[in-house]
């Protein structure tokens, strides 16, 4: 049985995250995007929530996903906008516009990397930001989002 939209979290992944598992494994680890999506689904299920996982290498499509989350009355958004985090005022504005609780995630510690990664426009629009926990950051983001929206763990 499908979950209602207000029980759904959109998990949005940006450019190059389709290459997880093979792209710079020393920085991003060996877990694949499919493993990230399974981790998110399993974690959300603990709270009676569902996930709608999307990935795009295109900024406009990510914005469309954010707008769709609003139209679908999604409970929340977890976003790893990849490199767009550091460049996209448009993603920032979309997150602010939809007024959906949003958590930003980064697999690597962006503050221990190049200085251009230290500023995140998506983090400025989100209520929380996690980085450096590897793919476990997604699990932590869903735990935090569940707490924010009042979802309780199921027995």
BAFI-3210 file (N, C-alpha, C; in Angstrom, 3 decimals, decimal comma, padded with zeros to 6 digits):
// residues 155
n [1|2|3|4|5|6|7|8|9|10|11|12|13|14|15|16|17|18|19|20|21|22|23|24|25|26|27|28|29|30|31|32|33|34|35|36|37|38|39|40|41|42|43|44|45|46|47|48|49|50|51|52|53|54|55|56|57|58|59|60|61|62|63|64|65|66|67|68|69|70|71|72|73|74|75|76|77|78|79|80|81|82|83|84|85|86|87|88|89|90|91|92|93|94|95|96|97|98|99|100|101|102|103|104|105|106|107|108|109|110|111|112|113|114|115|116|117|118|119|120|121|122|123|124|125|126|127|128|129|130|131|132|133|134|135|136|137|138|139|140|141|142|143|144|145|146|147|148|149|150|151|152|153|154|155]
n.u [000,840|000,625|002,182|000,695|001,053|001,829|003,298|005,634|009,026|011,061|014,022|016,657|019,194|022,014|024,231|026,554|026,231|025,138|027,308|028,315|030,214|032,005|033,202|035,885|036,515|038,016|037,237|034,412|033,613|032,623|030,012|027,077|024,689|022,276|022,485|022,443|019,826|018,371|019,135|017,942|015,212|014,827|015,397|013,467|011,163|011,183|009,899|007,410|007,305|007,690|009,986|010,828|012,994|015,228|017,475|019,473|021,485|021,044|020,358|017,875|016,042|016,276|015,187|012,595|011,862|011,817|009,719|007,698|007,614|006,405|003,891|002,959|002,616|004,645|006,275|008,823|012,174|015,228|018,288|021,071|022,784|025,131|027,747|026,193|025,331|027,107|026,913|024,344|021,995|019,451|018,514|018,603|016,644|014,385|014,090|013,569|011,182|009,253|008,733|009,072|010,182|013,621|016,632|020,038|022,530|025,857|028,199|030,966|033,208|032,672|033,919|036,495|037,678|038,323|038,376|036,274|034,149|033,233|031,114|027,652|024,815|022,452|022,450|021,948|019,279|018,096|016,864|018,704|022,037|024,205|027,438|030,205|029,762|029,744|027,682|026,007|025,127|022,753|020,948|021,052|020,038|017,385|016,509|016,684|014,909|012,541|012,188|011,799|009,356|007,720|007,358|007,144|009,153|008,331|007,148]
n.v [-001,186|002,146|005,012|008,022|011,310|013,168|011,633|011,169|011,510|013,408|012,473|013,931|013,920|015,394|016,480|014,133|012,302|009,955|008,485|007,482|005,207|004,566|006,940|008,786|007,126|007,347|009,725|009,751|007,210|003,717|002,971|002,661|004,662|003,323|001,857|003,949|004,865|002,627|002,571|004,991|004,408|002,248|003,506|005,575|004,017|003,118|005,081|005,032|006,283|007,031|007,110|009,098|008,803|010,639|011,511|013,844|015,321|017,839|021,178|022,590|020,487|019,448|021,594|021,452|019,015|019,796|021,637|019,867|018,315|020,102|020,432|017,874|017,785|016,860|015,488|016,249|017,142|015,717|016,706|016,365|018,331|018,199|019,642|021,827|022,870|024,808|026,773|027,397|029,680|029,548|026,969|027,335|029,356|027,925|025,969|027,610|028,760|026,705|026,000|023,598|021,366|020,930|019,098|019,381|017,308|016,107|013,788|013,847|015,752|018,900|021,128|020,469|020,423|021,910|025,498|026,703|025,052|025,542|027,250|027,012|027,362|025,902|024,910|027,232|027,565|025,374|023,675|022,270|020,915|018,381|016,956|014,920|012,417|010,270|007,977|007,525|009,926|010,452|008,770|009,912|012,418|011,785|010,871|013,296|014,886|013,450|013,903|016,668|016,890|015,560|012,819|009,601|006,850|003,590|000,662]
n.w [000,000|-000,928|000,497|001,758|000,283|002,286|003,908|002,707|001,877|-000,144|-001,647|-002,936|-005,299|-006,712|-009,392|-010,662|-008,622|-009,392|-009,962|-007,640|-005,714|-007,677|-008,373|-007,331|-004,895|-002,560|-001,495|-001,609|-000,920|-001,338|-001,640|-003,604|-005,497|-005,549|-003,184|-001,347|-001,764|-000,894|001,805|002,607|002,157|003,940|006,383|006,497|006,597|009,204|010,516|009,534|007,124|003,617|000,830|-001,985|-004,316|-006,272|-008,914|-010,616|-013,116|-013,879|-013,170|-013,450|-013,553|-010,976|-009,578|-010,564|-009,371|-006,679|-006,718|-007,438|-005,131|-003,405|-004,670|-004,351|-001,685|000,024|002,929|003,583|002,508|001,592|000,520|-001,577|-003,284|-004,592|-006,491|-007,190|-004,811|-004,030|-005,870|-006,787|-006,641|-007,510|-006,751|-003,987|-003,770|-004,663|-002,674|-000,463|-001,381|-001,475|001,122|002,628|005,081|004,970|004,645|004,118|002,695|002,548|001,363|001,739|003,878|003,385|004,370|004,862|002,498|-000,742|-000,767|-002,195|-001,760|000,761|001,181|001,094|-000,725|-000,685|001,905|003,325|002,871|003,966|006,970|008,338|008,038|006,991|006,874|005,872|007,023|005,360|003,509|005,579|006,462|005,145|006,457|009,010|008,344|007,702|010,180|011,614|010,122|010,499|013,245|013,187|011,803|013,470|013,302|014,612|015,674|014,588|016,281]
ca.u [000,000|001,429|002,048|000,130|002,126|002,326|004,157|006,714|010,199|011,799|015,473|017,137|020,640|022,411|025,183|027,622|025,944|024,880|028,608|028,747|030,742|033,149|033,793|036,750|036,093|038,743|036,481|032,977|033,347|032,331|028,567|026,436|023,457|021,226|022,630|021,956|018,370|017,870|019,344|016,908|013,901|014,791|015,361|012,154|010,157|011,185|009,011|006,176|007,425|008,207|010,885|010,774|014,394|015,470|018,820|019,604|022,685|020,574|019,858|016,451|015,263|016,248|014,214|011,282|011,584|011,471|008,363|006,803|007,472|005,386|002,595|002,571|002,501|005,630|006,570|010,141|013,159|016,650|018,939|022,506|022,826|026,463|028,411|025,230|025,200|028,034|026,755|022,981|021,037|018,129|018,122|018,330|015,350|013,335|013,906|012,892|009,845|008,273|008,460|009,044|011,389|014,676|017,960|021,102|023,502|027,043|028,896|032,285|033,230|032,946|034,747|037,870|038,056|038,661|037,667|035,031|033,086|032,893|029,853|026,573|023,547|021,356|022,461|021,339|017,826|017,660|016,859|019,883|023,002|025,121|028,491|031,334|029,373|029,567|026,263|025,234|024,533|021,359|020,187|020,969|019,146|016,004|016,199|016,447|013,691|011,419|011,997|011,289|007,937|006,957|007,146|007,667|009,610|007,336|007,662]
ca.v [000,000|003,356|006,029|009,276|012,276|013,809|010,664|010,920|012,380|013,420|012,399|014,468|013,871|016,207|016,053|013,157|011,337|008,683|007,803|007,001|003,844|004,521|008,273|009,166|006,372|007,808|010,867|009,491|005,844|002,709|002,718|003,144|005,432|002,344|001,559|005,149|004,866|001,561|003,070|005,998|003,738|001,475|004,441|006,231|003,019|003,033|006,137|004,938|007,203|006,513|008,025|009,216|009,130|011,178|012,012|014,542|016,115|019,117|022,082|022,863|019,307|019,413|022,608|020,869|018,015|020,537|022,149|018,709|017,954|021,016|020,097|016,574|017,955|015,986|015,784|016,847|016,935|015,536|017,052|016,464|019,014|018,088|020,903|022,932|023,441|025,919|027,717|027,603|030,521|029,084|025,872|027,992|030,030|026,908|025,376|028,627|029,031|025,636|025,943|022,206|021,105|020,398|018,844|019,216|016,254|015,885|012,565|014,249|016,956|019,982|022,142|019,972|020,350|023,177|026,626|027,028|024,181|025,900|027,990|026,250|028,079|025,027|024,858|028,461|027,456|024,194|023,880|021,579|020,463|017,342|016,607|014,165|011,133|009,288|007,822|007,518|011,250|010,378|008,175|010,940|013,465|011,313|010,912|014,694|015,329|012,793|014,635|018,001|016,828|014,880|011,382|008,752|005,519|002,529|-000,477]
ca.w [000,000|-001,051|001,541|001,285|000,034|003,499|004,579|001,764|001,865|-001,397|-001,501|-004,204|-005,486|-007,847|-010,404|-010,443|-007,561|-010,058|-010,045|-006,325|-005,735|-008,595|-008,451|-006,215|-003,708|-001,378|-000,982|-001,536|-000,491|-002,359|-001,716|-004,822|-005,311|-005,212|-001,751|-000,644|-001,854|-000,010|003,169|002,856|002,247|005,180|007,506|006,510|006,987|010,664|010,991|008,770|005,998|002,352|000,122|-003,441|-004,611|-007,618|-009,186|-011,887|-013,357|-014,400|-012,138|-013,639|-013,196|-009,511|-009,171|-010,849|-008,326|-005,463|-006,939|-007,386|-003,717|-002,860|-005,262|-003,794|-000,237|000,657|004,334|003,701|001,453|001,875|-000,741|-001,801|-004,569|-005,166|-006,791|-007,240|-003,465|-003,881|-006,979|-007,272|-005,939|-007,950|-005,857|-002,703|-003,859|-004,777|-001,339|000,352|-001,908|-001,239|002,563|003,074|005,875|004,108|005,210|003,135|003,014|001,715|001,749|002,240|004,714|002,453|005,036|004,864|001,089|-001,379|-000,157|-002,909|-001,253|002,143|001,209|000,477|-000,859|-000,266|003,376|003,821|002,733|004,718|008,420|008,870|007,046|007,475|005,931|006,383|007,611|004,299|003,179|006,821|006,587|004,694|007,565|010,046|007,847|007,832|011,611|011,973|009,458|011,208|014,496|012,847|011,397|014,514|013,010|015,676|015,245|014,735|017,050]
c.u [000,882|001,158|001,401|001,267|002,695|003,147|005,373|007,793|010,835|013,289|016,055|018,655|021,009|023,509|026,271|027,342|025,485|026,164|029,128|029,170|031,952|033,881|034,588|036,380|036,833|038,030|035,032|032,618|032,964|030,839|028,001|025,199|022,302|021,290|022,172|020,434|017,750|017,998|018,250|015,538|013,778|014,682|013,999|011,067|010,083|010,222|007,657|006,140|007,939|009,180|010,590|012,160|014,537|016,926|018,793|020,931|022,337|019,897|018,352|015,577|015,193|015,238|012,801|010,903|011,156|010,051|007,342|006,566|006,411|003,993|002,052|002,375|003,415|005,905|007,901|011,003|014,518|017,340|020,450|022,629|024,204|027,069|027,469|025,020|025,967|027,822|025,322|022,104|019,622|017,642|017,795|016,933|014,202|013,044|013,160|011,438|008,831|007,916|008,216|010,301|012,431|015,972|018,924|022,067|024,666|027,770|030,252|032,142|033,642|033,860|036,207|038,416|038,378|037,793|036,371|033,875|032,595|031,580|028,798|025,290|022,369|021,304|021,780|019,819|017,252|017,609|018,045|020,771|023,947|026,201|029,557|031,012|029,273|028,082|025,401|024,607|023,084|020,470|019,988|020,021|017,691|015,593|015,872|015,177|012,457|011,136|011,352|009,791|007,078|006,640|007,836|008,093|008,530|007,960|007,914]
c.v [001,245|004,304|007,267|010,284|012,899|012,854|010,333|011,975|012,265|013,399|012,761|014,487|014,559|015,604|015,138|012,149|009,993|007,858|007,332|005,536|003,714|005,856|008,567|008,441|006,776|008,998|010,505|008,068|004,946|002,384|003,348|003,974|004,501|001,978|002,740|005,145|003,794|001,984|004,085|005,353|002,977|002,387|005,106|005,275|002,871|004,049|006,097|005,869|006,468|007,535|007,978|009,713|009,546|011,611|012,714|015,273|017,520|019,946|022,313|021,686|019,150|020,427|022,092|019,826|018,691|021,085|021,015|018,261|018,836|020,646|018,781|016,619|016,979|016,441|016,498|016,525|016,704|015,787|017,028|017,037|018,949|019,460|022,089|023,576|024,743|027,018|028,146|028,416|030,071|027,904|026,415|028,599|029,032|026,283|026,358|028,795|027,965|025,467|024,516|021,990|020,355|020,239|018,666|018,144|016,330|014,664|012,913|015,458|018,121|021,048|021,723|019,882|021,743|024,305|026,955|026,153|024,586|026,669|027,176|027,059|027,204|024,915|026,087|028,414|026,306|024,504|023,185|021,138|019,460|017,100|015,793|012,823|010,020|009,152|007,748|008,884|011,274|009,805|009,211|012,066|013,045|011,264|012,341|015,240|014,730|013,532|015,998|017,952|016,049|013,426|010,564|007,406|004,494|001,353|-001,668]
c.w [000,000|000,107|000,938|001,112|001,295|004,360|003,714|001,890|000,484|-001,049|-002,860|-004,238|-006,790|-008,695|-009,862|-009,332|-008,121|-010,168|-008,690|-006,430|-006,643|-008,673|-007,186|-004,922|-002,429|-000,729|-000,694|-001,107|-001,658|-002,481|-002,984|-004,493|-004,961|-003,730|-000,898|-000,625|-000,963|001,450|003,529|003,030|003,559|006,396|007,611|006,992|008,503|011,280|010,282|007,580|004,768|001,777|-001,369|-003,829|-006,068|-007,716|-010,530|-011,937|-013,846|-013,302|-012,255|-013,279|-011,677|-008,965|-009,425|-009,803|-007,025|-005,581|-006,884|-005,950|-003,061|-003,367|-004,695|-002,288|000,508|002,086|004,494|002,510|002,096|000,543|-000,623|-003,203|-005,216|-005,368|-006,883|-005,871|-003,344|-004,923|-007,252|-006,329|-006,306|-007,105|-004,470|-002,715|-003,945|-003,419|-000,431|-000,077|-001,518|000,232|003,057|003,914|005,036|004,885|004,053|003,628|002,034|002,252|002,364|003,160|003,829|003,060|005,137|003,440|000,548|-000,825|-000,886|-002,458|000,142|002,260|000,466|000,459|-000,424|001,253|003,968|003,747|003,560|006,212|009,073|007,717|007,698|006,429|006,647|007,004|006,579|004,002|004,430|007,092|006,128|005,799|008,661|009,632|007,997|009,294|012,043|011,364|010,141|012,516|014,226|012,525|012,389|014,220|014,085|015,112|015,536|015,481|016,155]
res [x|x|x|x|x|x|x|x|x|x|x|x|x|x|x|x|x|x|x|x|x|x|x|x|x|x|x|x|x|x|x|x|x|x|x|x|x|x|x|x|x|x|x|x|x|x|x|x|x|x|x|x|x|x|x|x|x|x|x|x|x|x|x|x|x|x|x|x|x|x|x|x|x|x|x|x|x|x|x|x|x|x|x|x|x|x|x|x|x|x|x|x|x|x|x|x|x|x|x|x|x|x|x|x|x|x|x|x|x|x|x|x|x|x|x|x|x|x|x|x|x|x|x|x|x|x|x|x|x|x|x|x|x|x|x|x|x|x|x|x|x|x|x|x|x|x|x|x|x|x|x|x|x|x|x]
***
